[in-house]
Amino acid sequence: MLPLEPIELDAFRQQHRLDTFWCGHLLGGCGGQLMTKLYTDRVCHFAHHPDPTGQPETVPC
């Protein structure tokens, strides 16, 4: 589970620096790779990696 607070997310990123996260097919997701998003004004969350070309994701979840 991803921590919601920025200071906790820093520790999570350090602990899981070699791990990758994916949008799970069995949960109804698209199978795309996820990254962590750090915010100080709202809760931190997972988000889809942007397309390598800089275009928005083409497969909605």
TORRO-154779 format. One record per atom (N, C-alpha, C): residue number from 1; residue in one letter; atom name; z, y, x. Coordinates in nm, 3 decimals. Each point is the difference from the previous one (the first is absolute). Layout:
<lumses>
num:NUM | residu:A | atome:CA | zz:Z | yy:Y | xx:X;
...
</lumses>
This chain:
<lumses>
num:1 | residu:M | atome:N | zz:0.000 | yy:-0.118 | xx:0.085;
num:1 | residu:M | atome:CA | zz:0.000 | yy:0.118 | xx:-0.085;
num:1 | residu:M | atome:C | zz:0.000 | yy:0.123 | xx:0.089;
num:2 | residu:L | atome:N | zz:-0.085 | yy:0.095 | xx:-0.032;
num:2 | residu:L | atome:CA | zz:-0.012 | yy:0.122 | xx:0.078;
num:2 | residu:L | atome:C | zz:0.114 | yy:0.096 | xx:-0.035;
num:3 | residu:P | atome:N | zz:0.069 | yy:0.055 | xx:0.101;
num:3 | residu:P | atome:CA | zz:0.104 | yy:0.098 | xx:-0.027;
num:3 | residu:P | atome:C | zz:-0.060 | yy:0.127 | xx:-0.062;
num:4 | residu:L | atome:N | zz:0.076 | yy:0.067 | xx:-0.082;
num:4 | residu:L | atome:CA | zz:-0.047 | yy:0.119 | xx:-0.069;
num:4 | residu:L | atome:C | zz:0.029 | yy:0.129 | xx:0.077;
num:5 | residu:E | atome:N | zz:0.099 | yy:-0.002 | xx:0.088;
num:5 | residu:E | atome:CA | zz:0.041 | yy:0.119 | xx:0.073;
num:5 | residu:E | atome:C | zz:-0.069 | yy:0.007 | xx:0.137;
num:6 | residu:P | atome:N | zz:-0.041 | yy:0.121 | xx:0.043;
num:6 | residu:P | atome:CA | zz:-0.072 | yy:0.015 | xx:0.127;
num:6 | residu:P | atome:C | zz:0.074 | yy:-0.057 | xx:0.122;
num:7 | residu:I | atome:N | zz:0.129 | yy:0.022 | xx:0.011;
num:7 | residu:I | atome:CA | zz:0.073 | yy:-0.049 | xx:0.117;
num:7 | residu:I | atome:C | zz:0.003 | yy:-0.153 | xx:0.002;
num:8 | residu:E | atome:N | zz:0.007 | yy:-0.061 | xx:-0.116;
num:8 | residu:E | atome:CA | zz:-0.003 | yy:-0.146 | xx:-0.009;
num:8 | residu:E | atome:C | zz:-0.141 | yy:-0.054 | xx:0.028;
num:9 | residu:L | atome:N | zz:-0.103 | yy:0.077 | xx:-0.038;
num:9 | residu:L | atome:CA | zz:-0.137 | yy:-0.043 | xx:0.025;
num:9 | residu:L | atome:C | zz:-0.029 | yy:-0.003 | xx:0.150;
num:10 | residu:D | atome:N | zz:0.053 | yy:0.094 | xx:0.075;
num:10 | residu:D | atome:CA | zz:-0.017 | yy:-0.001 | xx:0.145;
num:10 | residu:D | atome:C | zz:0.051 | yy:-0.131 | xx:0.060;
num:11 | residu:A | atome:N | zz:0.119 | yy:-0.042 | xx:-0.042;
num:11 | residu:A | atome:CA | zz:0.057 | yy:-0.126 | xx:0.049;
num:11 | residu:A | atome:C | zz:-0.085 | yy:-0.120 | xx:-0.044;
num:12 | residu:F | atome:N | zz:-0.049 | yy:0.003 | xx:-0.124;
num:12 | residu:F | atome:CA | zz:-0.087 | yy:-0.107 | xx:-0.052;
num:12 | residu:F | atome:C | zz:-0.127 | yy:-0.011 | xx:0.083;
num:13 | residu:R | atome:N | zz:-0.063 | yy:0.114 | xx:0.029;
num:13 | residu:R | atome:CA | zz:-0.122 | yy:0.001 | xx:0.080;
num:13 | residu:R | atome:C | zz:0.025 | yy:-0.059 | xx:0.139;
num:14 | residu:Q | atome:N | zz:0.112 | yy:0.035 | xx:0.060;
num:14 | residu:Q | atome:CA | zz:0.033 | yy:-0.052 | xx:0.133;
num:14 | residu:Q | atome:C | zz:0.022 | yy:-0.151 | xx:-0.006;
num:15 | residu:Q | atome:N | zz:0.072 | yy:-0.044 | xx:-0.101;
num:15 | residu:Q | atome:CA | zz:0.031 | yy:-0.143 | xx:-0.015;
num:15 | residu:Q | atome:C | zz:-0.127 | yy:-0.082 | xx:-0.028;
num:16 | residu:H | atome:N | zz:-0.098 | yy:0.058 | xx:-0.070;
num:16 | residu:H | atome:CA | zz:-0.120 | yy:-0.072 | xx:-0.042;
num:16 | residu:H | atome:C | zz:-0.126 | yy:0.053 | xx:0.069;
num:17 | residu:R | atome:N | zz:0.014 | yy:0.054 | xx:0.120;
num:17 | residu:R | atome:CA | zz:-0.113 | yy:0.065 | xx:0.069;
num:17 | residu:R | atome:C | zz:-0.117 | yy:-0.094 | xx:0.027;
num:18 | residu:L | atome:N | zz:0.023 | yy:-0.129 | xx:0.006;
num:18 | residu:L | atome:CA | zz:-0.107 | yy:-0.096 | xx:0.026;
num:18 | residu:L | atome:C | zz:-0.051 | yy:-0.067 | xx:-0.128;
num:19 | residu:D | atome:N | zz:0.059 | yy:0.033 | xx:-0.114;
num:19 | residu:D | atome:CA | zz:-0.037 | yy:-0.062 | xx:-0.127;
num:19 | residu:D | atome:C | zz:-0.109 | yy:0.081 | xx:-0.071;
num:20 | residu:T | atome:N | zz:-0.076 | yy:-0.069 | xx:-0.085;
num:20 | residu:T | atome:CA | zz:-0.096 | yy:0.067 | xx:-0.087;
num:20 | residu:T | atome:C | zz:0.039 | yy:-0.030 | xx:-0.144;
num:21 | residu:F | atome:N | zz:-0.040 | yy:0.087 | xx:-0.090;
num:21 | residu:F | atome:CA | zz:0.033 | yy:-0.013 | xx:-0.142;
num:21 | residu:F | atome:C | zz:-0.128 | yy:0.009 | xx:-0.081;
num:22 | residu:W | atome:N | zz:-0.005 | yy:-0.084 | xx:-0.107;
num:22 | residu:W | atome:CA | zz:-0.123 | yy:-0.013 | xx:-0.077;
num:22 | residu:W | atome:C | zz:0.029 | yy:0.006 | xx:-0.149;
num:23 | residu:C | atome:N | zz:-0.094 | yy:0.051 | xx:-0.076;
num:23 | residu:C | atome:CA | zz:0.007 | yy:0.009 | xx:-0.146;
num:23 | residu:C | atome:C | zz:-0.030 | yy:-0.140 | xx:-0.054;
num:24 | residu:G | atome:N | zz:0.102 | yy:-0.068 | xx:-0.053;
num:24 | residu:G | atome:CA | zz:-0.009 | yy:-0.142 | xx:-0.033;
num:24 | residu:G | atome:C | zz:-0.086 | yy:-0.035 | xx:-0.121;
num:25 | residu:H | atome:N | zz:-0.094 | yy:-0.092 | xx:0.021;
num:25 | residu:H | atome:CA | zz:-0.083 | yy:-0.050 | xx:-0.110;
num:25 | residu:H | atome:C | zz:0.083 | yy:-0.066 | xx:-0.109;
num:26 | residu:L | atome:N | zz:0.102 | yy:-0.076 | xx:0.041;
num:26 | residu:L | atome:CA | zz:0.081 | yy:-0.071 | xx:-0.099;
num:26 | residu:L | atome:C | zz:0.081 | yy:0.096 | xx:-0.087;
num:27 | residu:L | atome:N | zz:0.013 | yy:0.123 | xx:0.044;
num:27 | residu:L | atome:CA | zz:0.071 | yy:0.102 | xx:-0.078;
num:27 | residu:L | atome:C | zz:-0.096 | yy:0.092 | xx:-0.075;
num:28 | residu:G | atome:N | zz:-0.128 | yy:-0.036 | xx:-0.001;
num:28 | residu:G | atome:CA | zz:-0.100 | yy:0.080 | xx:-0.069;
num:28 | residu:G | atome:C | zz:-0.062 | yy:0.109 | xx:0.086;
num:29 | residu:G | atome:N | zz:0.025 | yy:-0.004 | xx:0.131;
num:29 | residu:G | atome:CA | zz:-0.051 | yy:0.102 | xx:0.091;
num:29 | residu:G | atome:C | zz:-0.140 | yy:-0.031 | xx:0.050;
num:30 | residu:C | atome:N | zz:-0.050 | yy:0.091 | xx:0.083;
num:30 | residu:C | atome:CA | zz:-0.137 | yy:-0.009 | xx:0.049;
num:30 | residu:C | atome:C | zz:-0.015 | yy:-0.075 | xx:0.131;
num:31 | residu:G | atome:N | zz:0.111 | yy:-0.029 | xx:0.070;
num:31 | residu:G | atome:CA | zz:-0.007 | yy:-0.069 | xx:0.128;
num:31 | residu:G | atome:C | zz:-0.020 | yy:0.092 | xx:0.119;
num:32 | residu:G | atome:N | zz:-0.003 | yy:0.131 | xx:-0.023;
num:32 | residu:G | atome:CA | zz:-0.019 | yy:0.096 | xx:0.109;
num:32 | residu:G | atome:C | zz:0.126 | yy:0.020 | xx:0.082;
num:33 | residu:Q | atome:N | zz:-0.019 | yy:0.047 | xx:0.123;
num:33 | residu:Q | atome:CA | zz:0.114 | yy:0.024 | xx:0.088;
num:33 | residu:Q | atome:C | zz:0.074 | yy:0.125 | xx:-0.044;
num:34 | residu:L | atome:N | zz:0.134 | yy:-0.006 | xx:0.013;
num:34 | residu:L | atome:CA | zz:0.086 | yy:0.111 | xx:-0.038;
num:34 | residu:L | atome:C | zz:0.064 | yy:0.062 | xx:0.124;
num:35 | residu:M | atome:N | zz:0.042 | yy:0.124 | xx:-0.015;
num:35 | residu:M | atome:CA | zz:0.076 | yy:0.070 | xx:0.104;
num:35 | residu:M | atome:C | zz:0.120 | yy:0.065 | xx:-0.066;
num:36 | residu:T | atome:N | zz:0.096 | yy:0.041 | xx:0.080;
num:36 | residu:T | atome:CA | zz:0.116 | yy:0.069 | xx:-0.056;
num:36 | residu:T | atome:C | zz:-0.027 | yy:0.150 | xx:-0.001;
num:37 | residu:K | atome:N | zz:0.046 | yy:0.067 | xx:-0.104;
num:37 | residu:K | atome:CA | zz:-0.014 | yy:0.146 | xx:-0.012;
num:37 | residu:K | atome:C | zz:0.140 | yy:0.060 | xx:0.003;
num:38 | residu:L | atome:N | zz:0.022 | yy:0.090 | xx:0.094;
num:38 | residu:L | atome:CA | zz:0.129 | yy:0.066 | xx:0.014;
num:38 | residu:L | atome:C | zz:-0.006 | yy:0.138 | xx:-0.067;
num:39 | residu:Y | atome:N | zz:0.094 | yy:0.025 | xx:-0.088;
num:39 | residu:Y | atome:CA | zz:0.012 | yy:0.129 | xx:-0.068;
num:39 | residu:Y | atome:C | zz:0.144 | yy:0.049 | xx:0.013;
num:40 | residu:T | atome:N | zz:0.018 | yy:0.128 | xx:0.009;
num:40 | residu:T | atome:CA | zz:0.134 | yy:0.056 | xx:0.000;
num:40 | residu:T | atome:C | zz:0.034 | yy:0.061 | xx:-0.136;
num:41 | residu:D | atome:N | zz:-0.102 | yy:0.025 | xx:-0.083;
num:41 | residu:D | atome:CA | zz:0.022 | yy:0.062 | xx:-0.130;
num:41 | residu:D | atome:C | zz:-0.017 | yy:-0.095 | xx:-0.118;
num:42 | residu:R | atome:N | zz:-0.029 | yy:-0.126 | xx:0.028;
num:42 | residu:R | atome:CA | zz:-0.006 | yy:-0.104 | xx:-0.104;
num:42 | residu:R | atome:C | zz:0.023 | yy:-0.135 | xx:0.066;
num:43 | residu:V | atome:N | zz:0.002 | yy:-0.108 | xx:-0.077;
num:43 | residu:V | atome:CA | zz:0.032 | yy:-0.131 | xx:0.058;
num:43 | residu:V | atome:C | zz:-0.115 | yy:-0.051 | xx:0.086;
num:44 | residu:C | atome:N | zz:0.036 | yy:-0.067 | xx:0.108;
num:44 | residu:C | atome:CA | zz:-0.098 | yy:-0.063 | xx:0.087;
num:44 | residu:C | atome:C | zz:-0.058 | yy:-0.121 | xx:-0.072;
num:45 | residu:H | atome:N | zz:-0.125 | yy:-0.036 | xx:0.032;
num:45 | residu:H | atome:CA | zz:-0.062 | yy:-0.113 | xx:-0.069;
num:45 | residu:H | atome:C | zz:-0.113 | yy:-0.058 | xx:0.084;
num:46 | residu:F | atome:N | zz:-0.049 | yy:-0.118 | xx:-0.043;
num:46 | residu:F | atome:CA | zz:-0.119 | yy:-0.058 | xx:0.059;
num:46 | residu:F | atome:C | zz:-0.122 | yy:0.067 | xx:-0.062;
num:47 | residu:A | atome:N | zz:-0.106 | yy:0.012 | xx:0.078;
num:47 | residu:A | atome:CA | zz:-0.127 | yy:0.054 | xx:-0.049;
num:47 | residu:A | atome:C | zz:-0.113 | yy:-0.077 | xx:0.068;
num:48 | residu:H | atome:N | zz:-0.116 | yy:-0.001 | xx:-0.064;
num:48 | residu:H | atome:CA | zz:-0.115 | yy:-0.068 | xx:0.059;
num:48 | residu:H | atome:C | zz:-0.049 | yy:0.078 | xx:0.122;
num:49 | residu:H | atome:N | zz:-0.045 | yy:-0.075 | xx:0.101;
num:49 | residu:H | atome:CA | zz:-0.062 | yy:0.062 | xx:0.117;
num:49 | residu:H | atome:C | zz:-0.128 | yy:0.069 | xx:-0.047;
num:50 | residu:P | atome:N | zz:-0.028 | yy:0.118 | xx:0.054;
num:50 | residu:P | atome:CA | zz:-0.127 | yy:0.063 | xx:-0.036;
num:50 | residu:P | atome:C | zz:-0.116 | yy:-0.081 | xx:0.057;
num:51 | residu:D | atome:N | zz:-0.113 | yy:0.013 | xx:-0.062;
num:51 | residu:D | atome:CA | zz:-0.122 | yy:-0.066 | xx:0.047;
num:51 | residu:D | atome:C | zz:-0.030 | yy:0.049 | xx:0.142;
num:52 | residu:P | atome:N | zz:-0.047 | yy:-0.087 | xx:0.091;
num:52 | residu:P | atome:CA | zz:-0.029 | yy:0.041 | xx:0.138;
num:52 | residu:P | atome:C | zz:-0.098 | yy:0.118 | xx:0.008;
num:53 | residu:T | atome:N | zz:-0.084 | yy:0.017 | xx:-0.101;
num:53 | residu:T | atome:CA | zz:-0.096 | yy:0.110 | xx:0.001;
num:53 | residu:T | atome:C | zz:0.062 | yy:0.129 | xx:-0.053;
num:54 | residu:G | atome:N | zz:0.125 | yy:-0.007 | xx:-0.045;
num:54 | residu:G | atome:CA | zz:0.066 | yy:0.118 | xx:-0.055;
num:54 | residu:G | atome:C | zz:-0.018 | yy:0.016 | xx:-0.149;
num:55 | residu:Q | atome:N | zz:-0.074 | yy:-0.093 | xx:-0.062;
num:55 | residu:Q | atome:CA | zz:-0.024 | yy:0.006 | xx:-0.144;
num:55 | residu:Q | atome:C | zz:0.120 | yy:-0.060 | xx:-0.074;
num:56 | residu:P | atome:N | zz:0.022 | yy:0.040 | xx:-0.127;
num:56 | residu:P | atome:CA | zz:0.109 | yy:-0.061 | xx:-0.077;
num:56 | residu:P | atome:C | zz:-0.024 | yy:-0.148 | xx:-0.020;
num:57 | residu:E | atome:N | zz:0.109 | yy:-0.073 | xx:-0.029;
num:57 | residu:E | atome:CA | zz:-0.011 | yy:-0.144 | xx:-0.029;
num:57 | residu:E | atome:C | zz:-0.099 | yy:-0.021 | xx:-0.114;
num:58 | residu:T | atome:N | zz:-0.083 | yy:-0.102 | xx:0.011;
num:58 | residu:T | atome:CA | zz:-0.100 | yy:-0.028 | xx:-0.104;
num:58 | residu:T | atome:C | zz:0.049 | yy:-0.103 | xx:-0.101;
num:59 | residu:V | atome:N | zz:0.106 | yy:-0.074 | xx:0.035;
num:59 | residu:V | atome:CA | zz:0.052 | yy:-0.103 | xx:-0.089;
num:59 | residu:V | atome:C | zz:0.134 | yy:0.047 | xx:-0.057;
num:60 | residu:P | atome:N | zz:0.004 | yy:0.040 | xx:-0.127;
num:60 | residu:P | atome:CA | zz:0.127 | yy:0.043 | xx:-0.057;
num:60 | residu:P | atome:C | zz:0.095 | yy:-0.117 | xx:-0.025;
num:61 | residu:C | atome:N | zz:0.127 | yy:0.025 | xx:0.015;
num:61 | residu:C | atome:CA | zz:0.101 | yy:-0.103 | xx:-0.028;
num:61 | residu:C | atome:C | zz:0.057 | yy:0.019 | xx:-0.138;
</lumses>
